[in-house]
Amino acid sequence: MLQDIRIRQRDLLIELARILTQELDLNVLLWQILRIAMDLMHGEAGFIALYNSGEKWDVQATLGITDVMTRYIETYLQKFSEEVDSSNESALAEVDLLIKRIIEMPEFVFEDGVGLPLIERGNVLGIIVIFRTYRAGFSINDRMMLKIFADQAAIAVHNAYLYGENIREKNKVNAILDSVSDGIMVLNTAHHIERVNPTMLKMLLSDEESVIGKHHDEVMILKEIASGMELSDGEAGGWPFSRESRLSVEGNLAFGALAEQPLPVSISYSPVMDDHNVLMNIIALVRDISKFRIADDLKNMFISTVSHELKTPVALIKGYASTMQLEDANWDKSVVQESFTVIEEEADRLTGLINSLLDASQLYAGALVLNRSDIRLADLAEKVSARMQTQTSKHQIECQVPKSLPLVYGDADRIEQVLSNLISNAIKYSPGGKILITGEVQDDFVKISVSDEGNGLQEDELKHVFERFYRAKKTANSAKGVGLGLYLSYGIIAGHGGTMRAENRSDRSGAIFSFTLPLNPDSHPAKLKFRDISDLSKKR
């Protein structure tokens, strides 16, 4: 019989050893340890409580223990949290005292109990407590077996802790990588890709199966390198020199679907080294710089356009002024008058360009001024239409803004500037025909529209027409301007609490630009920051 018990004990220890190597899920592991402990000590109820670094005990697994009893056990355990130390004798004494207190409770039906502290490398991880309905002592062999079991169980719990912490850290790192707005690629020392975040896959227009495991050079195909050094060239020069080494390159990414239209990117490589400065991984941070390229293109186009627009009136003014000063010339009065007219027109054009640049700067800085008063939009539209008609003989400008439109509260000069810009654009970008100005009330807004009979707008142009310095490529060379008129108009309307929209006509070719102004400005605050110097006491 004694031999059978020892064989059974040996088998249980072997089973525990198997669990140690196979089970790393803490919850499942604790249930297995509790089951084996009850079988090993012929128990009929029991629990496992773990002690964490926050000096708190948690009952993690129970068998034959009611919820009420579990709460009592946890409450009692808190009383001796501070006394827990690395001494086996101290831990056992506390566990024995707990068992004695529990057994003395009237509602508890068990007669005896035994507790095993889980101690790993001198640190108390928790306790296993098993209860029995009879009293019986433990032999030297039993105590030795229990000590071996407790040590093995402590190792298993410690490993499960480490595994759980590793999983939590991995999940944390994954969450950080997944939330980064730039592309991230993790390479091993052989330059094979081990990990990519969703942003990187989105940049590559690909999926994980097509990227993971591939060599870096198969995926990060760069064309037209603008600056920096590629990874292979950097390593040929000795990179990385230390854990702080950085390597950067900027070019056009042409992997897979990007081959036809490469994506401008900047890549920064950082080494991951161990404590002995041995390279373990390489992290590639990939940033989409297409917007910066577009901004640079716009800036260059703006500089070129402004230079051209400034150069033309200055050259004309200088040319006519120099010609008029020739001492040996006897100019006819009509020629003199025509020369002065050209000089005046070009000076006005130059002044308008400078004013637009100043307004754009103020709008961007939120310092554009609004001087509000009551406006009759019908009268303002008629005045602007009549003035703009003198600038074209190919177009018929019609104003059909009803006199019955209610007054709006805004800056009359700025609204006139908006309307002038819209009509001027209709003249520039339509070969002829009718330019129609209409007005109506929509809910608590007044809407003014300007339509033409030109070629309309391309789909991609509709997204950008109100951007600063934007000019359609097809008409950039044929029409004068620097791309500020619609940008300023949009800002002025937004400063009034209104909206602006561009669309194509549905009946025939041509574009419609419209804007709204609120009837009650207090209900529709400005969408852009403006300085308002109006007399608010005059507001209706």
C-alpha positions in Angstrom: 0.0 0.0 0.0 2.8 2.4 0.9 4.5 1.6 -2.3 1.3 2.4 -4.3 1.0 5.8 -2.5 4.6 6.7 -3.4 4.1 5.6 -7.0 1.0 7.8 -7.1 3.0 10.7 -5.7 5.7 10.2 -8.2 3.2 10.1 -11.1 1.6 13.4 -9.9 5.1 15.0 -9.7 5.8 13.8 -13.2 2.4 15.2 -14.4 3.3 18.6 -12.7 6.7 18.6 -14.5 4.9 18.0 -17.8 2.6 20.9 -17.1 5.6 23.1 -16.3 6.9 22.6 -19.8 3.6 22.8 -21.7 1.2 25.2 -19.9 2.0 28.9 -19.7 -1.5 30.3 -19.4 -1.7 31.3 -15.7 -5.4 30.6 -15.1 -5.2 27.2 -16.6 -2.0 26.4 -14.8 -3.4 27.3 -11.4 -6.4 25.0 -11.9 -4.0 22.2 -12.9 -1.8 22.8 -9.8 -4.8 22.9 -7.5 -6.2 19.7 -9.0 -2.8 17.9 -8.6 -2.3 19.3 -5.0 -5.8 18.0 -3.9 -5.0 14.6 -5.4 -1.6 14.5 -3.8 -2.9 15.4 -0.3 -6.3 13.7 -0.6 -8.0 17.0 -0.2 -11.7 17.8 -0.6 -11.5 21.6 -1.0 -8.8 24.1 -1.6 -7.7 27.4 -3.1 -4.7 29.1 -4.5 -4.0 32.8 -3.7 -1.3 34.9 -5.3 0.5 37.8 -3.9 1.4 40.7 -6.2 3.8 43.6 -5.9 1.0 45.9 -4.8 0.8 44.0 -1.5 -2.5 42.6 -2.4 -3.7 38.9 -2.2 -6.1 37.5 -4.9 -7.7 34.1 -4.7 -7.2 32.9 -8.2 -8.5 29.3 -8.1 -10.9 27.5 -5.8 -12.5 24.0 -5.5 -15.2 23.3 -2.9 -15.0 26.9 -1.6 -18.1 29.2 -1.6 -18.0 32.8 -2.8 -18.6 34.0 0.8 -15.7 32.0 2.1 -13.5 33.3 -0.8 -14.2 36.9 0.2 -13.4 36.1 3.9 -10.1 34.5 2.9 -9.1 37.5 0.8 -10.0 39.9 3.6 -7.9 37.9 6.1 -5.0 37.6 3.8 -4.7 41.4 3.6 -4.1 41.6 7.3 -0.7 39.8 7.1 0.4 41.2 3.7 3.1 43.4 5.3 4.5 40.4 7.3 5.1 38.3 4.2 8.9 37.9 3.7 11.3 35.5 2.1 11.4 33.1 5.1 9.7 29.7 4.6 9.1 29.4 8.3 7.4 32.8 8.5 5.2 32.1 5.4 4.2 28.7 6.7 3.3 30.1 10.1 1.0 32.7 8.6 -0.6 30.1 6.3 -1.1 27.7 9.3 -2.7 30.6 11.3 -5.1 31.3 8.4 -6.1 27.7 8.1 -6.8 27.5 11.8 -9.0 30.6 11.7 -11.0 29.2 8.7 -11.5 25.8 10.3 -12.8 27.5 13.5 -15.6 29.2 11.5 -19.0 27.5 12.3 -20.1 27.2 8.7 -16.9 25.5 7.7 -17.3 21.6 7.6 -13.6 20.6 7.2 -11.5 19.3 10.1 -7.9 19.9 8.9 -5.9 21.8 6.3 -2.4 22.1 5.0 -0.8 25.1 3.3 2.1 25.3 0.9 3.8 28.7 0.3 4.9 29.3 -3.3 8.4 30.7 -3.0 10.6 31.3 -6.0 14.2 32.6 -5.6 13.3 33.9 -2.1 10.1 35.7 -3.2 6.7 34.7 -2.0 4.4 34.3 -5.0 1.4 32.9 -3.2 0.0 30.0 -1.3 -1.8 26.7 -1.9 -4.2 25.6 0.8 -5.9 22.2 0.9 -8.7 21.1 3.3 -9.7 17.6 4.5 -12.6 16.2 6.5 -10.2 14.2 8.8 -7.1 14.9 10.8 -3.9 13.2 9.8 -0.3 14.0 10.2 2.3 14.1 7.4 5.4 11.8 7.4 8.9 13.0 6.5 8.4 11.6 3.0 5.1 13.4 2.7 6.6 16.7 3.7 9.5 16.1 1.3 7.1 15.4 -1.5 5.0 18.5 -0.6 8.2 20.7 -0.6 9.2 19.4 -4.1 5.6 19.9 -5.3 5.5 23.5 -4.0 8.9 24.4 -5.5 7.9 23.0 -8.9 4.5 24.8 -8.7 6.3 28.1 -7.8 8.6 27.7 -10.8 5.6 27.1 -13.0 3.7 30.2 -11.6 6.8 32.3 -12.1 7.2 31.2 -15.7 3.5 31.9 -16.4 4.0 35.4 -14.9 7.0 36.0 -17.1 5.1 34.7 -20.1 2.0 36.8 -19.3 4.2 39.9 -18.9 5.9 39.2 -22.2 2.5 38.9 -23.9 1.4 42.1 -22.3 4.5 43.9 -23.4 4.2 42.5 -26.9 0.6 43.6 -27.1 1.6 47.0 -25.9 4.3 47.3 -28.5 2.0 46.1 -31.2 -0.7 48.6 -30.2 1.9 51.4 -30.3 3.2 50.3 -33.7 -0.3 49.9 -35.1 -1.3 53.4 -33.9 1.7 55.2 -35.4 0.8 57.3 -38.4 4.2 56.6 -40.1 5.1 53.2 -41.6 7.3 51.0 -39.5 9.2 47.9 -40.6 11.2 45.6 -38.3 14.2 43.8 -39.9 16.4 41.0 -38.6 20.1 41.0 -39.0 19.8 39.3 -42.4 17.5 42.2 -43.5 14.4 40.0 -43.7 11.2 41.7 -42.7 9.8 40.4 -39.4 7.1 43.0 -38.7 5.2 45.8 -40.4 2.5 48.0 -39.1 -0.8 48.8 -40.9 0.4 52.2 -42.1 3.3 50.5 -43.8 1.0 48.0 -45.6 -1.2 50.9 -46.7 1.8 52.7 -48.1 2.9 49.6 -50.0 -0.7 48.9 -51.2 -0.1 45.3 -50.1 -0.8 42.7 -47.3 1.3 41.0 -44.7 1.6 37.7 -46.7 3.3 39.6 -49.6 5.7 41.4 -47.3 6.6 39.4 -44.2 9.7 37.2 -44.7 10.9 39.0 -47.8 14.3 40.7 -48.0 14.3 44.4 -47.4 15.7 45.1 -50.9 12.8 43.2 -52.5 10.3 45.6 -50.9 12.0 48.9 -50.3 12.7 49.6 -54.0 13.7 53.2 -54.3 14.0 55.3 -57.5 15.2 58.8 -58.0 16.9 59.1 -54.6 16.9 62.8 -53.7 19.2 62.6 -50.6 20.8 60.3 -48.1 22.1 56.8 -48.4 20.4 53.5 -48.9 20.7 50.7 -46.2 23.1 48.6 -48.2 25.4 51.5 -49.0 25.3 52.6 -45.4 26.3 49.2 -44.1 29.1 49.0 -46.7 30.5 52.1 -45.0 30.4 50.6 -41.5 26.9 51.5 -40.3 25.8 51.2 -37.5 28.7 52.6 -35.5 26.7 52.6 -32.2 23.2 52.1 -30.9 22.6 55.9 -31.5 23.5 55.6 -35.2 20.9 56.8 -37.7 20.7 56.3 -41.5 18.3 58.3 -43.7 17.4 58.3 -47.3 14.7 60.0 -49.4 13.4 58.8 -52.7 10.4 57.3 -54.6 9.1 53.9 -53.3 8.2 51.7 -56.3 7.2 48.3 -54.8 4.5 46.3 -56.5 1.5 48.4 -57.4 3.6 51.5 -56.8 5.8 50.8 -59.8 3.7 52.9 -62.2 3.2 55.8 -59.8 6.0 55.7 -57.1 5.3 57.1 -53.6 7.7 59.8 -52.3 9.0 58.7 -48.9 11.8 59.4 -46.4 13.2 56.4 -44.5 15.1 56.6 -41.2 16.9 53.4 -40.1 17.7 52.8 -36.4 19.7 49.8 -35.0 18.5 47.8 -32.0 21.5 46.4 -30.1 21.9 44.3 -27.0 24.0 45.2 -23.9 27.2 44.0 -25.7 26.4 46.3 -28.7 25.6 43.3 -31.0 23.0 44.2 -33.6 19.7 42.4 -33.1 17.2 44.2 -35.3 16.9 47.2 -37.6 13.9 49.5 -37.3 12.8 51.4 -40.5 10.6 54.4 -40.0 9.0 55.3 -43.4 7.2 58.6 -43.8 5.0 59.6 -46.8 6.3 62.9 -48.0 4.0 63.3 -51.0 2.3 66.3 -49.3 5.6 68.0 -48.7 6.5 67.4 -52.3 3.2 68.9 -53.4 3.8 71.9 -51.0 7.3 72.3 -52.6 5.8 72.2 -56.1 3.2 74.7 -55.1 5.8 77.0 -53.5 8.0 76.8 -56.6 5.0 77.4 -58.9 4.0 80.3 -56.7 7.4 81.9 -56.8 7.6 81.4 -60.6 4.1 82.8 -61.1 4.5 85.7 -58.8 7.8 86.5 -60.4 6.2 86.5 -63.8 3.1 88.4 -62.7 5.3 91.1 -61.1 7.7 91.2 -63.9 5.1 91.9 -66.6 3.6 95.1 -65.1 6.9 96.4 -64.0 8.4 95.9 -67.5 5.4 97.7 -69.1 5.5 100.6 -66.7 9.3 101.0 -67.1 9.0 100.6 -70.9 6.3 103.2 -71.4 7.9 105.6 -68.9 11.3 105.3 -70.6 9.7 105.8 -74.0 7.9 108.9 -72.9 11.1 110.5 -71.7 12.9 110.3 -75.0 14.1 113.9 -75.7 14.1 113.6 -79.5 10.5 112.3 -79.7 7.5 114.4 -80.4 4.6 112.3 -79.2 1.0 112.8 -80.3 -1.4 113.6 -77.5 -3.4 110.4 -78.1 -0.2 108.3 -77.9 0.7 110.0 -74.6 -2.8 109.5 -73.3 -2.7 105.8 -74.3 0.8 105.4 -72.6 -0.4 106.9 -69.4 -3.5 104.7 -69.5 -1.3 101.5 -69.8 1.0 102.7 -67.0 -2.0 103.4 -64.8 -3.6 100.0 -65.6 -0.4 98.1 -64.9 0.2 100.0 -61.7 -3.4 99.1 -60.6 -2.7 95.5 -61.5 0.6 95.5 -59.5 -1.2 97.1 -56.6 -3.9 94.4 -56.7 -1.4 91.7 -56.8 0.5 93.1 -53.8 -2.8 93.6 -51.9 -3.8 90.0 -52.6 -0.4 88.8 -51.2 -0.9 90.9 -48.1 -4.5 89.7 -47.6 -3.4 86.1 -48.0 -0.7 86.6 -45.4 -3.2 88.2 -43.0 -5.8 85.5 -43.6 -3.2 82.8 -42.9 -2.3 84.5 -39.7 -5.9 85.1 -38.6 -5.5 88.8 -38.7 -7.7 89.8 -41.6 -10.1 92.6 -40.5 -13.8 92.6 -41.0 -15.7 95.9 -40.8 -19.4 94.9 -40.6 -22.5 96.8 -41.5 -25.9 96.0 -43.1 -25.5 95.0 -46.8 -28.1 95.0 -49.6 -26.7 92.2 -51.7 -28.9 93.1 -54.8 -27.4 96.6 -55.0 -23.9 95.3 -54.4 -24.2 92.6 -57.1 -25.6 95.1 -59.6 -22.7 97.5 -59.0 -20.0 94.8 -59.3 -21.7 93.3 -62.5 -21.7 96.7 -64.2 -18.1 97.4 -63.3 -16.9 93.9 -64.5 -18.9 94.2 -67.8 -16.5 97.0 -68.8 -13.6 94.4 -68.7 -15.0 92.1 -71.3 -16.7 92.2 -74.7 -17.0 88.5 -75.1 -19.3 87.9 -72.1 -22.7 89.1 -71.2 -22.9 89.6 -67.4 -26.5 89.4 -66.1 -27.5 90.1 -62.5 -30.7 88.5 -61.3 -30.3 89.0 -57.6 -33.8 89.8 -56.2 -34.3 93.1 -54.6 -36.4 91.4 -52.0 -33.4 89.6 -50.4 -33.1 90.4 -46.7 -30.2 92.5 -45.4 -27.1 90.6 -44.3 -24.6 91.8 -41.7 -21.1 91.7 -43.0 -18.1 93.6 -44.5 -19.4 95.1 -47.8 -15.9 95.7 -49.2 -14.9 92.1 -48.6 -18.1 90.7 -50.0 -17.6 92.9 -53.1 -14.1 91.5 -53.3 -15.5 87.9 -53.3 -18.0 88.7 -55.9 -15.5 90.5 -58.1 -13.1 87.4 -57.8 -15.8 85.0 -58.9 -16.9 87.1 -61.9 -13.3 87.7 -62.9 -12.6 84.0 -62.8 -15.7 83.4 -65.0 -14.3 85.9 -67.5 -10.8 84.3 -67.4 -11.8 80.7 -67.7 -14.8 80.8 -70.1 -14.3 81.8 -73.8 -17.5 83.8 -73.9 -21.3 83.5 -73.3 -23.4 84.5 -70.4 -22.2 85.0 -66.8 -25.2 84.8 -64.5 -25.4 86.1 -60.9 -28.4 84.9 -58.9 -29.5 85.1 -55.3 -32.0 83.3 -53.0 -32.8 82.5 -49.4 -31.9 79.0 -48.1 -33.1 78.3 -44.6 -31.4 81.0 -42.5 -28.8 81.8 -45.1 -28.7 84.0 -48.3 -27.0 82.2 -51.2 -25.3 84.0 -54.1 -24.2 82.1 -57.2 -22.1 82.9 -60.2 -22.3 80.6 -63.2 -20.6 80.7 -66.6 -20.7 78.8 -69.9 -17.1 77.7 -70.0 -15.5 74.2 -69.9 -16.3 73.5 -66.3 -13.9 72.0 -63.7 -12.2 68.6 -63.7 -13.0 66.3 -60.9 -9.6 66.6 -59.2 -9.8 70.4 -59.5 -13.0 70.6 -57.4 -11.0 69.3 -54.4 -8.3 72.0 -54.6 -9.8 75.1 -56.1 -9.9 76.9 -52.7 -6.4 76.0 -51.7 -3.7 78.7 -51.5 -1.7 79.2 -54.7 -3.6 76.4 -56.5 -4.0 76.9 -60.2 -5.3 74.3 -62.7 -2.5 73.0 -64.8 -4.5 73.2 -68.1 -5.2 76.9 -67.7 -2.2 78.0 -65.6 -0.3 79.3 -68.6 -3.3 80.9 -70.4 -4.8 82.9 -67.5 -3.1 85.4 -65.3 -3.0 85.2 -61.6 -1.2 83.6 -58.6 -4.0 81.3 -57.2 -5.0 83.5 -54.3 -8.4 84.9 -55.4 -10.5 81.8 -54.5 -8.4 81.2 -51.4 -9.1 84.7 -50.1 -12.8 84.5 -51.1 -13.2 81.2 -49.2 -11.5 82.7 -46.1 -13.7 85.8 -46.2 -16.9 83.9 -46.4 -15.8 81.5 -43.7 -15.0 84.6 -41.5 -18.6 85.6 -42.0 -19.9 82.2 -40.8 -20.9 81.1 -44.3 -19.8 78.5 -46.7 -18.4 78.4 -50.3 -18.8 75.7 -52.9 -17.6 75.0 -56.5 -19.5 72.6 -58.9 -20.2 72.0 -62.5 -23.5 72.9 -64.1 -25.9 70.0 -64.6 -27.7 71.4 -67.7 -24.6 72.2 -69.9 -20.9 72.8 -69.6 -19.8 75.5 -67.2 -19.0 76.0 -63.6 -21.0 77.4 -60.7 -19.3 79.1 -57.7 -21.6 80.0 -54.8 -21.4 81.3 -51.3 -23.8 81.7 -48.4 -24.0 84.4 -45.7 -26.0 83.9 -42.5 -29.0 86.0 -41.7 -28.2 85.8 -38.0 -24.4 85.8 -37.5 -24.8 84.9 -33.8 -26.2 81.5 -34.8 -23.3 80.8 -37.2 -19.9 81.8 -35.8 -16.9 82.3 -38.0 -15.1 79.2 -39.1 -11.8 81.1 -39.3 -10.3 83.5 -36.9 -10.8 87.1 -37.9 -10.4 90.5 -36.2 -13.8 92.2 -36.1 -13.9 95.9 -35.7 -17.6 96.4 -36.3 -19.9 98.4 -34.0 -21.9 95.5 -32.5 -24.5 98.0 -31.2 -25.7 98.6 -34.8 -26.4 94.9 -35.4 -30.0 94.2 -36.2 
